[in-house]
Amino acid sequence: MSPTARDLPHPDLADVTLPQVLFALSDPTRLDLVRQLAAQGPLSVAQCQAAGGDVPKSTFSHHLRTLREAGLIWSIPDGRRRTIELRRDDVDARFPGLLAAVLAAPTSDLGPADGPDGPADPATPPRPA
């Protein structure tokens, strides 16, 4: 199969570093998407975006690119659509137990990050689960 303009580059997991993966998972929107893909299996971009909340298309595209470049997802052309699939087996082979630990963490543990001067602003409302 020859590459086309719709084919996107996907990294070999041997070339992906743990900091790249952890950075990709550090954003709540990207983490929610990975959780959704783990629970539901492959989804179209439209399905992913609909469940992703009120995020501009450009921001959502950036999230997908970050996850793809970190080796966490496949972005597969499917006619006029694109299917997003979690690369769970590949990631588990490269970083055993990482996805299981991240996906098993309660969402309540994923509040605002603490800053250098101590805990995050207590007036900031928690992120809805």
N, C-alpha and C positions, 0 to 999 in steps of 0.2 A: 504494500500500500504506500503510495507516494504521499509525502507531506503536502498539506494544503494550507491556505491562509487561515483556515479554521483550527488547525492543529496547534496546540499550545505546548511549549516545552515543559516537561516534567523531569525533575532531578532524579538521578540515581540515588537511592537512599544511602549508599556508601559515601556519597559526597555531602550529605546533610549532617550538620552538627547539632548537638543537644541544645545549645543556646538558640539556634534558629527555630527549633521546634517549640521550645519554651516561650520564646518571644511571640510566635504565631498564636500560641494558646493563651497568652497573657491578656488579650483583649476580650472583654465579656461577650461581645457580639460574635467574634470568631469562635470562642469556646462554646457558646450556645449552638452555633451551626454544627460544630463537630459533635456535640451531644445529640443533636437532632439526627445527623447522618448515622451515628452509631445506633440509635434507637429505631430509626425507620428505614434505613438502607438508602440506596441511591435515590436522589431527587433531582428534578429539573431545577434550573436556576430560578425560574419563576416561583416554584414551590419553596425553595430556600429563602428567597427574598421576601415572600409573603409572610413567612414565619419569623423573619428577622426583625420585625418591627418597622418603625418609621425611619428608615435609613435611606439617604439619597442613593440613586443608582451608582453614581461614581464612587461613593464610599463603599458600597457593597461590592463592587467590582474590585476595589483595592483589597478588601478582606479576602475575597476569593483568590486573588493573585498571591497574597501573603501566605495563605494556607497551601496553595499549590507549590510555591517556591520553597516552602519548608518541607515538602514531601508528604503532607498530610492528606491531600485529596487528589483524585483524578478529575480532570475536566474533559469530558468526552463529548465530541460532536455527535449529535443525534438528529440528523435532518436539519431543520431550521432551528433546533433547540440545542441545548447543551445539558448533559447530565453530570451531576456532581456525585462522586463516590468517595467514601472514606477509604484510605489505603491502610486499613487496620492491620492486615497480615504483614505488609511490608514494614510498617512502623514497629509492630511487635517484634519482628525479626531483628530490626536494627537497635531498638531501645526496649528490651523486654520489660513488661509490666508498666511502662510509662502511661500508655493510654488507659489501661485498666485503673490505675491509681487516679488519674485526672478525672475520668468519667465517674468513678465511685465517690469522689469528693462531694459532700453536700453543697448545694448551691448557696446555702447560707454562709459558707466559708468564703464566698467570693465577693465580699463587700468592698468598699473603696479602699484603695491602698493607703497604708500609713506613710506619712511624709517624713522628712529628716528631723522635724521638730516634734515627732510623736504621732499619736493616732490622727487619722483623718478628721476633718471637721465634723463634730457630732451633729451639726445642723443639717448635714447632707443626708437626704432621705436614702434608705437602703434601696438597692436595685431589686425590682420585683422578681420573684422566682418564676 
